[in-house]
Amino acid sequence: MGTGYKIFSALLGIAMIIGGIYCLMMPEMPFLALGWIVAVSMIVDGVVNIATWSVRRKLGFADGWTLLGAVFSLGFGGLLIASETMQLAVDIVIAYMAAVWILWIGILRMARAAQLRHIHNQLIASGIAKHWWLVMLTGILLIVVGIFSLINPGIMGITIGLLIGIDILFVGINAIVVSCIA
């Protein structure tokens, strides 16, 4: 691996660590950026699909619906970038979706705990599924966090922001480690 790549990787790692620390200090910022990320993704999708539509049509796997979908993606992405209210609405929907997901995982974990308890009682074996109660405890915790997040989506927004910050921080550390050992 070349010296230029190592230097670039180290500088990128340092920038990401700084960005990760910023996200951890202000976790609402990365969460509020999700609306922008969705909007930019929609615009890129629309532009790419419009740009490649004629080639795909010549190959036989593009139709008018594909083009219409690309135009809608481009239009909705542009509308989302232009409207802070819509960006906030997207952010809130993402927070509610994450809260429902956590709640659902907690419910599934409770069902799994009941299944493990049944297995433990049926087999009367001390080693098999004897820690079913830990699965139940994590299920209860997830259900409580999911309910609190549904009541106040700001909790989930801050949590998402913190998780993004932690992820960026670890990616930065990884980039520096790679530049040192490569």
C-alpha positions as CSV (number, residue, x, y, z in Angstrom):
1,M,0.0,0.0,0.0
2,G,1.4,3.4,-1.0
3,T,2.4,6.2,1.3
4,G,-0.1,8.5,-0.3
5,Y,-2.9,6.1,0.6
6,K,-1.7,5.7,4.2
7,I,-1.6,9.5,4.6
8,F,-5.0,9.9,3.1
9,S,-6.4,7.1,5.3
10,A,-4.9,8.6,8.4
11,L,-6.3,12.1,7.6
12,L,-9.7,10.7,6.8
13,G,-9.6,8.8,10.0
14,I,-8.7,11.9,12.0
15,A,-11.6,13.9,10.3
16,M,-14.0,11.1,11.0
17,I,-12.9,10.9,14.7
18,I,-13.5,14.7,15.0
19,G,-16.9,14.3,13.2
20,G,-17.8,11.4,15.5
21,I,-16.9,13.4,18.6
22,Y,-19.0,16.3,17.3
23,C,-22.0,13.9,16.8
24,L,-21.6,12.5,20.3
25,M,-21.5,16.1,21.7
26,M,-24.6,17.2,19.6
27,P,-26.5,13.9,18.9
28,E,-29.5,15.8,17.5
29,M,-27.5,17.0,14.5
30,P,-26.9,13.7,12.8
31,F,-30.5,12.7,13.5
32,L,-31.8,15.9,11.9
33,A,-29.5,15.2,8.9
34,L,-31.4,12.0,8.0
35,G,-34.0,14.0,6.1
36,W,-31.2,15.4,3.9
37,I,-29.7,12.0,3.4
38,V,-33.1,10.6,2.3
39,A,-33.6,13.6,-0.1
40,V,-30.2,13.3,-1.6
41,S,-30.6,9.5,-2.1
42,M,-33.9,10.1,-3.8
43,I,-32.4,12.7,-6.2
44,V,-29.4,10.5,-7.0
45,D,-31.8,7.6,-7.7
46,G,-33.9,9.8,-9.9
47,V,-30.9,11.2,-11.9
48,V,-29.3,7.8,-12.4
49,N,-32.5,6.1,-13.5
50,I,-33.3,8.9,-15.9
51,A,-29.7,8.9,-17.3
52,T,-29.7,5.2,-17.8
53,W,-33.3,4.7,-18.9
54,S,-32.8,4.9,-22.7
55,V,-29.9,2.3,-22.5
56,R,-32.0,0.0,-20.3
57,R,-34.9,0.4,-22.7
58,K,-32.7,-0.6,-25.7
59,L,-31.7,-3.7,-23.7
60,G,-35.4,-4.5,-23.0
61,F,-35.7,-4.1,-19.3
62,A,-37.0,-0.5,-18.8
63,D,-40.5,0.7,-19.3
64,G,-42.5,3.9,-18.8
65,W,-43.1,3.0,-15.1
66,T,-39.4,3.0,-14.5
67,L,-39.1,6.5,-16.0
68,L,-42.1,7.7,-14.1
69,G,-40.6,6.4,-10.9
70,A,-37.4,8.2,-11.6
71,V,-39.2,11.5,-12.2
72,F,-41.1,11.0,-8.9
73,S,-37.9,10.2,-7.0
74,L,-36.3,13.4,-8.4
75,G,-39.4,15.5,-7.7
76,F,-39.9,14.2,-4.2
77,G,-36.2,14.5,-3.4
78,G,-36.2,18.1,-4.6
79,L,-39.3,18.9,-2.6
80,L,-37.8,17.3,0.5
81,I,-34.6,19.4,0.2
82,A,-36.7,22.5,-0.3
83,S,-38.9,22.0,2.7
84,E,-37.5,21.9,6.2
85,T,-41.0,20.8,7.5
86,M,-40.9,17.8,5.3
87,Q,-37.4,16.9,6.4
88,L,-38.5,17.1,10.0
89,A,-41.5,14.9,9.1
90,V,-39.1,12.3,7.6
91,D,-36.9,12.5,10.7
92,I,-39.9,11.9,13.0
93,V,-41.2,9.0,10.9
94,I,-37.7,7.4,11.1
95,A,-37.8,7.9,14.9
96,Y,-41.2,6.2,15.2
97,M,-40.2,3.4,12.9
98,A,-37.1,2.7,15.0
99,A,-39.3,2.8,18.2
100,V,-41.8,0.3,16.7
101,W,-38.9,-1.9,15.6
102,I,-37.4,-1.9,19.1
103,L,-40.8,-2.6,20.6
104,W,-41.3,-5.5,18.1
105,I,-37.9,-7.0,18.8
106,G,-38.7,-6.8,22.5
107,I,-41.9,-8.7,22.0
108,L,-40.2,-11.3,19.9
109,R,-37.5,-11.7,22.5
110,M,-40.2,-12.3,25.2
111,A,-41.7,-15.0,23.0
112,R,-38.3,-16.5,22.6
113,A,-37.7,-16.4,26.4
114,A,-41.0,-18.3,26.9
115,Q,-39.9,-20.9,24.4
116,L,-36.5,-21.3,26.0
117,R,-38.2,-21.6,29.5
118,H,-40.4,-24.3,28.1
119,I,-37.4,-26.2,26.6
120,H,-35.6,-25.8,29.9
121,N,-38.5,-27.2,31.9
122,Q,-39.2,-30.0,29.5
123,L,-35.6,-31.3,29.4
124,I,-35.0,-30.7,33.1
125,A,-31.4,-30.1,32.2
126,S,-29.4,-27.5,34.0
127,G,-27.2,-26.5,31.0
128,I,-29.8,-26.2,28.2
129,A,-31.7,-22.9,28.2
130,K,-31.1,-22.2,31.8
131,H,-30.5,-18.5,31.2
132,W,-33.9,-18.0,29.6
133,W,-34.6,-15.2,32.1
134,L,-31.8,-13.1,30.6
135,V,-33.5,-13.2,27.2
136,M,-36.8,-12.2,29.0
137,L,-35.0,-9.4,30.9
138,T,-33.7,-7.9,27.6
139,G,-37.1,-8.3,26.0
140,I,-38.7,-6.4,28.9
141,L,-36.0,-3.7,28.6
142,L,-36.5,-3.4,24.8
143,I,-40.3,-3.1,25.3
144,V,-39.9,-0.3,27.9
145,V,-37.5,1.6,25.6
146,G,-39.8,1.1,22.6
147,I,-42.8,2.4,24.6
148,F,-40.9,5.4,25.9
149,S,-39.6,6.1,22.4
150,L,-43.1,6.0,21.0
151,I,-44.3,8.4,23.7
152,N,-41.3,10.8,23.1
153,P,-39.7,10.3,19.7
154,G,-37.0,12.7,20.7
155,I,-35.5,10.0,22.9
156,M,-35.1,7.8,19.8
157,G,-33.8,10.8,17.8
158,I,-31.0,11.4,20.3
159,T,-30.3,7.6,20.5
160,I,-30.0,7.4,16.7
161,G,-27.7,10.5,16.7
162,L,-25.5,8.9,19.4
163,L,-25.3,5.6,17.5
164,I,-24.3,7.5,14.3
165,G,-21.6,9.3,16.3
166,I,-20.3,6.1,17.8
167,D,-20.2,4.5,14.3
168,I,-18.4,7.4,12.7
169,L,-15.9,7.4,15.6
170,F,-15.1,3.7,15.2
171,V,-14.8,4.0,11.4
172,G,-12.3,6.8,12.0
173,I,-10.3,4.7,14.4
174,N,-10.4,1.9,12.0
175,A,-9.1,4.1,9.2
176,I,-6.1,5.2,11.3
177,V,-5.3,1.6,12.4
178,V,-5.4,0.5,8.7
179,S,-3.1,3.4,7.7
180,C,-0.6,2.3,10.4
181,I,-0.6,-1.4,9.8
182,A,-1.0,-1.4,6.0
